[in-house]
Amino acid sequence: MTLSEAVAIRIEELLSENKLTQYKLSQLSGVSQATISDIRLKKNKSVNLRVIYELMDGMNLSLTDFFGSPLFDKDNIVD
């Protein structure tokens, strides 16, 4: 999978695990719903690390929590 696909899947996982909607995540993180939607729909091929940080901060998670997923293992990413 591509890196943008892995990011989108991870966001979906965390939304589900934390029982959050895109709207609520937007409120908690300060990241616009449009940006979150673009990430989830894989329209944004290069997500800014600052955006991921803000999303994780809004969920009270760290970047390690985000990137510690097996989705980001070297063997799973093709780009």
Summary of the structure (lengths in Angstrom):
residues: 79
radius of gyration: 11.6
end to end distance: 7.8
largest distance: 34.5
contacts: 203
relative contact order: 0.22
helix: 66%
strand: 0%
